[in-house]
Amino acid sequence: MILRYLFSDLSLEAIIHIVILTIIALLVAITIHEFSHAFLATRFNDPTPGRAGRLSLNPMAHLDPMGALMMLLAGFGWAKPVPVNPMYFGRNMLQKSALVAAAGPLSNFTIAAVCAIPFRFGLLVWPSDTRAFMNGGLETLAFLLLLMITYNLILGVFNLIPLAPLDGSKVLPAFLPRPAAEAFYRLEPWGPGILMIIIVLGLFTSFNILGTFIGPVVNVLSGLLVGERIF
């Protein structure tokens, strides 16, 4: 995401401010996402996240340096996956695994909805000029909330793609008939490779996962939340 600003006519000071606000938005989105996985797994009697130090709101417990950099630059990336052992879940293991996986994206959608409240009730004006945030005060706050909404929606939608290791690969099987779920699990090892191919294609062709799949969904969600498009 930040790449478009690096090649704009913005001043160095403005770009530095944008980077700082973007880092804040990313830290909140990633931390709450991963903590939500850990929290719900723990509620289902799995001690694994706690033992791994992931039942924490400390961003450093969840950050993957390369994944965070990709999120900062390109608009999507990854954090350290929360270790979960479904064997602790007991009955309804498949459904509980799906709920734990869905907790991350749902937390992101919740954060985006909360950040949209000031815009929806007219307390803040949706930023239409990138440079306006340099004025400080409410305009800076509005730009920060715009970034919070953007990254949380991107993170939530991206992680619901049903390809391993994304959360969607654990959510989808809970809605499939047993034979279809078993077939899906057999394809799971291919997920990371397929996902990587899709991302690489976006670098060298006009096919872009953000613009083709995620962007339109994010625009629909942002339209529902604040009545504005993000992309």
C-alpha positions as MATLAB code, in Angstrom:
seq = 'MILRYLFSDLSLEAIIHIVILTIIALLVAITIHEFSHAFLATRFNDPTPGRAGRLSLNPMAHLDPMGALMMLLAGFGWAKPVPVNPMYFGRNMLQKSALVAAAGPLSNFTIAAVCAIPFRFGLLVWPSDTRAFMNGGLETLAFLLLLMITYNLILGVFNLIPLAPLDGSKVLPAFLPRPAAEAFYRLEPWGPGILMIIIVLGLFTSFNILGTFIGPVVNVLSGLLVGERIF';
ca = [
       0.000    0.000    0.000;
       2.769    2.398    0.893;
       4.400    1.974   -2.532;
       1.876    4.269   -4.179;
       2.902    7.057   -1.812;
       6.640    6.500   -2.340;
       6.215    7.230   -6.033;
       3.858   10.165   -5.585;
       4.648   13.869   -5.423;
       4.207   13.960   -1.637;
       6.939   15.512    0.466;
       9.307   13.326    2.461;
       7.705   14.610    5.663;
       4.252   13.559    4.467;
       5.488   10.096    3.465;
       7.115    9.616    6.883;
       3.838   10.573    8.568;
       1.935    8.117    6.354;
       4.401    5.326    7.181;
       3.997    5.961   10.920;
       0.203    5.961   10.737;
       0.254    2.868    8.522;
       2.463    1.003   10.995;
       0.030    1.858   13.801;
      -2.921    0.586   11.756;
      -1.074   -2.594   10.809;
       0.023   -3.361   14.351;
      -3.542   -3.080   15.609;
      -4.976   -5.204   12.771;
      -2.389   -7.989   13.011;
      -2.260   -8.112   16.803;
      -6.018   -8.309   17.334;
      -6.329  -10.862   14.507;
      -3.786  -13.264   15.978;
      -4.863  -12.696   19.580;
      -8.438  -13.602   18.598;
      -7.260  -16.973   17.255;
      -5.331  -17.621   20.459;
      -8.136  -16.438   22.737;
     -10.863  -18.607   21.224;
      -8.619  -21.679   21.004;
      -7.855  -21.217   24.694;
     -11.573  -20.936   25.447;
     -11.947  -24.322   23.735;
      -9.431  -25.771   26.243;
      -6.372  -25.708   24.003;
      -3.336  -24.590   26.060;
      -1.055  -24.487   22.997;
      -1.392  -20.741   22.166;
      -0.734  -19.773   25.769;
       2.330  -21.990   25.996;
       3.648  -20.393   22.811;
       3.190  -16.901   24.254;
       0.499  -15.994   21.751;
      -2.307  -15.214   24.200;
      -1.000  -11.669   24.219;
      -1.813   -8.195   22.933;
       1.891   -7.461   22.544;
       2.434   -6.957   18.784;
       5.933   -8.418   18.997;
       4.444  -11.784   19.959;
       2.696  -12.026   16.597;
       4.763  -10.151   14.011;
       6.587  -11.882   11.206;
       9.114   -9.300    9.905;
       8.814  -10.211    6.216;
       5.034  -10.576    6.382;
       4.694   -7.196    8.095;
       6.910   -5.570    5.458;
       4.786   -7.044    2.667;
       1.638   -5.762    4.353;
       3.186   -2.314    4.655;
       4.377   -2.175    1.051;
       1.863   -4.215   -0.897;
      -1.307   -4.160    1.203;
      -1.329   -7.838    2.208;
       1.070  -10.077    4.086;
       1.136  -12.429    7.039;
       1.898  -12.787   10.742;
       3.302  -15.727   12.667;
       0.585  -18.395   12.677;
      -0.901  -19.175   16.075;
      -0.192  -22.814   16.988;
      -3.449  -24.645   17.669;
      -4.043  -28.292   18.556;
      -7.658  -29.272   17.696;
      -7.262  -32.504   19.666;
      -7.986  -30.448   22.772;
     -11.327  -29.264   21.398;
     -13.191  -32.461   22.177;
     -16.582  -32.844   20.509;
     -17.382  -30.913   17.316;
     -13.684  -30.547   16.562;
     -14.267  -29.505   12.935;
     -16.745  -26.788   13.853;
     -14.593  -25.449   16.683;
     -11.547  -25.380   14.397;
     -13.589  -23.333   11.925;
     -14.641  -20.912   14.665;
     -11.040  -20.469   15.838;
      -9.953  -19.809   12.248;
     -12.834  -17.400   11.635;
     -12.119  -15.477   14.848;
      -9.214  -13.625   13.221;
     -11.044  -12.244   10.176;
     -14.160  -11.527   12.247;
     -12.077   -9.470   14.673;
     -10.760   -7.436   11.738;
     -14.265   -6.772   10.435;
     -15.302   -5.735   13.946;
     -12.411   -3.266   14.239;
     -13.277   -1.814   10.826;
     -16.916   -1.409   11.880;
     -15.931    0.369   15.089;
     -13.559    2.697   13.212;
     -16.351    3.506   10.754;
     -18.700    4.825   13.462;
     -17.311    8.423   13.518;
     -17.721    8.654    9.724;
     -21.173    7.098    9.691;
     -22.455    9.556   12.320;
     -20.809   12.597   10.744;
     -18.301   13.145   13.526;
     -15.414   12.914   11.034;
     -15.174   13.620    7.312;
     -13.942   10.796    5.063;
     -10.493   11.903    3.763;
     -10.619   12.843    0.095;
      -7.175   14.458   -0.069;
      -4.120   12.515    1.101;
      -2.338   15.733    2.035;
      -5.106   16.889    4.362;
      -3.929   14.609    7.185;
      -0.861   16.858    7.574;
      -3.147   19.503    9.047;
      -3.250   17.530   12.291;
      -6.149   17.178   14.709;
      -9.325   15.586   13.409;
      -8.001   15.288    9.854;
      -5.063   13.182   11.043;
      -7.431   11.048   13.117;
      -9.703   10.601   10.100;
      -6.776    9.434    7.967;
      -5.639    6.996   10.672;
      -9.148    5.537   10.902;
      -9.239    5.286    7.092;
      -6.038    3.220    7.250;
      -7.449    1.126   10.096;
     -10.575    0.371    8.078;
      -8.556   -0.368    4.943;
      -6.059   -2.765    6.477;
      -8.570   -4.558    8.649;
     -10.893   -5.158    5.709;
      -8.013   -6.318    3.508;
      -6.676   -8.629    6.217;
     -10.124  -10.040    6.947;
     -11.068  -10.686    3.316;
      -7.635  -11.994    2.316;
      -7.582  -14.522    5.151;
     -10.978  -15.919    4.203;
      -9.639  -17.156    0.865;
      -9.972  -20.970    1.166;
      -6.322  -21.776    0.495;
      -3.867  -23.042    3.110;
      -2.343  -21.552    5.183;
      -5.061  -18.876    5.216;
      -7.934  -19.017    7.708;
     -10.462  -19.755    4.999;
      -8.924  -23.192    4.492;
     -10.091  -24.093    8.026;
     -13.467  -22.358    7.775;
     -14.735  -23.826    4.492;
     -14.623  -27.553    5.469;
     -17.098  -26.922    8.301;
     -19.717  -26.037    5.669;
     -19.007  -28.942    3.312;
     -20.481  -32.457    3.332;
     -18.037  -34.929    4.882;
     -16.837  -36.455    1.546;
     -16.242  -32.988    0.102;
     -14.420  -31.869    3.265;
     -12.151  -34.922    3.114;
     -11.384  -34.209   -0.543;
     -10.630  -30.592    0.334;
      -8.184  -31.671    3.049;
      -6.340  -33.844    0.529;
      -5.753  -30.729   -1.567;
      -4.600  -28.673    1.424;
      -0.838  -29.312    0.909;
      -1.124  -27.644   -2.493;
      -2.608  -24.473   -1.003;
       0.612  -22.540   -0.237;
       1.960  -23.223   -3.717;
      -1.248  -22.132   -5.414;
      -1.379  -19.000   -3.274;
       2.226  -18.142   -4.102;
       1.591  -18.605   -7.833;
      -1.419  -16.270   -7.638;
       0.622  -13.613   -5.823;
       3.580  -13.903   -8.225;
       1.233  -13.650  -11.220;
       0.096  -10.321   -9.836;
       3.667   -9.046   -9.946;
       4.242   -9.838  -13.609;
       0.784   -9.783  -15.216;
      -2.391   -7.728  -15.101;
      -3.946  -10.418  -12.898;
      -3.726   -9.044   -9.377;
      -5.241  -10.776   -6.343;
      -5.848   -7.452   -4.586;
      -7.500   -5.786   -7.552;
      -9.322   -8.852   -8.891;
     -10.668  -10.485   -5.754;
     -10.010   -8.567   -2.565;
     -10.507   -4.981   -3.765;
     -14.118   -5.365   -4.955;
     -15.145   -7.157   -1.746;
     -13.411   -4.508    0.371;
     -15.236   -1.803   -1.583;
     -18.586   -3.471   -0.903;
     -17.820   -3.736    2.813;
     -16.516   -0.175    3.074;
     -19.613    1.003    1.234;
     -21.786   -0.709    3.819;
     -19.742    0.668    6.724;
     -19.082    4.251    5.666;
     -20.708    4.702    2.257;
     -17.316    5.201    0.578;
     -15.058    3.139   -1.676;
     -11.462    2.440   -0.660;
     -10.140    1.326   -4.059;
];
